[in-house]
Amino acid sequence: MKINIVGAGPAGLYFAILMKKIDPAHDITIVERDGPNDTFGWGIVFSDKTFAFLKDSDEASYLDITAAAERWDNVDVVHRDHKISVRGNEFLGIARLTFLNILHKHCRNLGVDLRFHTNVTTPDRIAELADCDLLVGGDGANSLVRQTYSGFFCPSVDVRRNKYIWLGTRQLFHGLTMIFREAEAGLFIAHAYKFDKTTSTFIVECPPETWLKAGFDRVSEDETCAYLAEVFKSHLGGHPLLSNNFVRWLNFPLVKNKRWFHKNIVLLGDALHTAHFSIGSGTKLALEDAIALAGCFAPPLPPPVRMGGAGGGRVEAALPEFERVRKPVVEKFQDAALNSLTWLEDVQEHLQLEPVPFTYRLMTRSRRISYNRIKWGDPEFVAKYDAWRAQQPSAGPIPAEFLDLFQKKTFAHLATLMADGTPHVTSVYVDYDGQHILINSARGRQKDINMEKRRHVAIEIPDPDNPNRFLAVRGQVVEVTEQGADEHLDRLAQRYLNRDKYPDSMRFPGEVRCIYKILPKHVTVWDPFGR
Ligand SMILES: Cc1cc2nc3c(=O)[nH]c(=O)nc-3n(C[C@H](O)[C@H](O)[C@H](O)COP(=O)(O)OP(=O)(O)OC[C@H]3O[C@@H](n4cnc5c(N)ncnc54)[C@H](O)[C@@H]3O)c2cc1C
């Protein structure tokens, strides 16, 4: 096959390596705007799970990457100048440039034609590059390939409110460190970790109000670094903050695409989807995309749909297969990353917490890490958290380690009673006010009629990430109210639909919403595997 790739980032390079391994006869060209030693940013961080799948895909590059990486197992959270460490979280940090150089080397060894300093600037040039068996748009979050065919990919780019800047420092942070500093201009958050023996990444994030108040719209690059070094002075051990290529404040773009391919053109990595840097998964997703797409070309091949061109039939079968298998996985990750970024955007509401509960909330913000997972990794930290919890006023009837179920997109199963005593079950959004389980429904529905007349209900609330883990509650509907029900539904839409408001198109004309408050009488929890 003749394959053209725009962009020598992790996605494009790794895909080229894997395709050459599948068939050395593939003719692969990568065009890259920058030189082999220019890159934005500093170091990147991966979880150890990411490294495990790199080993299975290409052991040669895996060995080079792990040899150049730094490892640690702690997340450090600094809040009110107090550092809390949570262990049991294996990570690896590596300089982005080292990582890319390793992939360049393996591409070259396999015969990939790497063309640096080749900026593709026009849609016409993209169309020319598409004259091959497969064109891959691995050209990052501002992808020109995506823009050229935007009518087919139907992208959405949600530019988030916080400002961030990617800096470096010689101060070594021996763990994934998050520092929360309330300075005169407002709140600053640093995400820092070492990625080699001498350097750490130091990303600073702040709300737009803080950014404006600090005057970052008017100051030079050097002044920006000096200002931020002063804000984080007590953590930098006298080291300055360093820039690399450019010092630029950005707003994180949350990229999604409705369709992932068009004819013989496919998007990969950040061009296709972005995931907020606070869960450190952008490169992981880019590499996994490459593995998934290459997997769709590896034997056994999907049946050819059309014979023609060297790879015509294969491409026509592989691209839909890639979208089919990969899209649900990516969407799940993007949901978790969105939870993490919105938690940080709204972090003001958590800042009044003491360092230990603040750290616990931070650790569970993406809703992918549960109480039991943290306990498994660091029982000492959880003991401190439990001690804090025990001092708090009554936590209500639901055990704290299951409260995450009310933060996830959890579909609960509500059983009510029909007039003849037979049970009726429906799937519902579920919420909790600290004392009652809350359901939101509309007047006239069967469950509404049942709950108005017969107040005993049962509800099973399974963990969407692990159906083996669930909460089962029997109780009584103690209140049915229309008051605040529309606003409550909008809040549920934020969690379940990632929308500010529940769409009118999903409501019946004249629908009257109600909140049903269920007082738990009997609560059962089930979490047999505990992680
Ligand atoms: C502040 C920050 C911190 C991050 N930290 C982490 C982290 O810790 N861990 C992690 O896994 N991920 C992290 N990421 C995300 C990660 O950088 C990206 O998700 C990852 O690089 C995506 O790889 P990619 O190959 O899709 O795109 P990119 O790495 O963006 O590569 C795209 C390439 O295409 C080239 N290109 C673009 N347009 C053209 C054109 N028109 N012509 C020719 N070439 C072109 C670019 O020069 C670039 O080399 C972070 C991102 C940010 C912004």
The ligand as a Tripos MOL2 file, in Angstrom:
@<TRIPOS>MOLECULE
LIG
   53    58     1     0     0
SMALL
NO_CHARGES

@<TRIPOS>ATOM
      1 C1          0.2240   20.9890   28.1220 C.3       1 LIG1
      2 C2          0.0830   19.5890   27.6100 C.ar      1 LIG1
      3 C3          0.6070   18.5550   28.3610 C.ar      1 LIG1
      4 C4          0.4690   17.2540   27.9180 C.ar      1 LIG1
      5 N1          0.9460   16.2470   28.7050 N.ar      1 LIG1
      6 C5          0.7730   14.9920   28.3030 C.ar      1 LIG1
      7 C6          1.2220   13.9140   29.1050 C.ar      1 LIG1
      8 O1          1.7800   14.1070   30.1710 O.2       1 LIG1
      9 N2          1.0020   12.6420   28.6810 N.ar      1 LIG1
     10 C7          0.3940   12.4190   27.4950 C.ar      1 LIG1
     11 O2          0.2110   11.2560   27.1450 O.2       1 LIG1
     12 N3         -0.0180   13.3940   26.7000 N.ar      1 LIG1
     13 C8          0.1450   14.6850   27.0780 C.ar      1 LIG1
     14 N4         -0.3000   15.6860   26.2910 N.ar      1 LIG1
     15 C9         -0.9910   15.3870   25.0510 C.3       1 LIG1
     16 C10        -0.0600   15.0220   23.9480 C.3       1 LIG1
     17 O3          0.9020   16.0130   23.7350 O.3       1 LIG1
     18 C11        -0.8620   14.8250   22.6630 C.3       1 LIG1
     19 O4         -2.0670   14.1900   22.9540 O.3       1 LIG1
     20 C12        -0.0760   13.9720   21.6920 C.3       1 LIG1
     21 O5          1.0900   14.6350   21.3380 O.3       1 LIG1
     22 C13        -0.9120   13.6780   20.4480 C.3       1 LIG1
     23 O6         -0.1200   13.0810   19.4670 O.3       1 LIG1
     24 P1         -0.4390   13.3260   17.9340 P.3       1 LIG1
     25 O7          0.5790   12.5630   17.1790 O.co2     1 LIG1
     26 O8         -1.8490   13.0470   17.6630 O.co2     1 LIG1
     27 O9         -0.2910   14.9020   17.6850 O.3       1 LIG1
     28 P2          0.9340   15.8690   17.9270 P.3       1 LIG1
     29 O10         1.8610   15.3800   18.9540 O.co2     1 LIG1
     30 O11         0.3500   17.2290   18.0970 O.co2     1 LIG1
     31 O12         1.7130   15.8140   16.5470 O.3       1 LIG1
     32 C14         1.2070   16.3980   15.3600 C.3       1 LIG1
     33 C15         2.3840   16.6700   14.4450 C.3       1 LIG1
     34 O13         1.8700   17.1580   13.2060 O.3       1 LIG1
     35 C16         2.6720   18.2310   12.7640 C.3       1 LIG1
     36 N5          1.8400   19.0480   11.9010 N.ar      1 LIG1
     37 C17         0.7370   19.7480   12.2450 C.ar      1 LIG1
     38 N6          0.2170   20.3710   11.1900 N.ar      1 LIG1
     39 C18         1.0060   20.0680   10.1540 C.ar      1 LIG1
     40 C19         0.9880   20.4250    8.7800 C.ar      1 LIG1
     41 N7          0.0500   21.2180    8.2960 N.pl3     1 LIG1
     42 N8          1.9590   19.9530    7.9710 N.ar      1 LIG1
     43 C20         2.9270   19.1300    8.4620 C.ar      1 LIG1
     44 N9          2.9970   18.7640    9.7600 N.ar      1 LIG1
     45 C21         2.0500   19.2180   10.5770 C.ar      1 LIG1
     46 C22         3.1060   18.9210   14.0420 C.3       1 LIG1
     47 O14         4.2810   19.6940   13.8490 O.3       1 LIG1
     48 C23         3.3180   17.7380   14.9790 C.3       1 LIG1
     49 O15         4.6390   17.2760   14.9590 O.3       1 LIG1
     50 C24        -0.1800   16.9880   26.6890 C.ar      1 LIG1
     51 C25        -0.6740   18.0310   25.9090 C.ar      1 LIG1
     52 C26        -0.5510   19.3310   26.3640 C.ar      1 LIG1
     53 C27        -1.1080   20.4270   25.5000 C.3       1 LIG1
@<TRIPOS>BOND
     1     1     2 1
     2     2     3 ar
     3     2    52 ar
     4     3     4 ar
     5     4     5 ar
     6     4    50 ar
     7     5     6 ar
     8     6     7 ar
     9     6    13 1
    10     7     8 2
    11     7     9 ar
    12     9    10 ar
    13    10    11 2
    14    10    12 ar
    15    12    13 ar
    16    13    14 ar
    17    14    15 1
    18    14    50 ar
    19    15    16 1
    20    16    17 1
    21    16    18 1
    22    18    19 1
    23    18    20 1
    24    20    21 1
    25    20    22 1
    26    22    23 1
    27    23    24 1
    28    24    25 2
    29    24    26 1
    30    24    27 1
    31    27    28 1
    32    28    29 2
    33    28    30 1
    34    28    31 1
    35    31    32 1
    36    32    33 1
    37    33    34 1
    38    33    48 1
    39    34    35 1
    40    35    36 1
    41    35    46 1
    42    36    37 ar
    43    36    45 ar
    44    37    38 ar
    45    38    39 ar
    46    39    40 ar
    47    39    45 ar
    48    40    41 1
    49    40    42 ar
    50    42    43 ar
    51    43    44 ar
    52    44    45 ar
    53    46    47 1
    54    46    48 1
    55    48    49 1
    56    50    51 ar
    57    51    52 ar
    58    52    53 1
@<TRIPOS>SUBSTRUCTURE
     1 LIG1         1 GROUP 0 **** ****
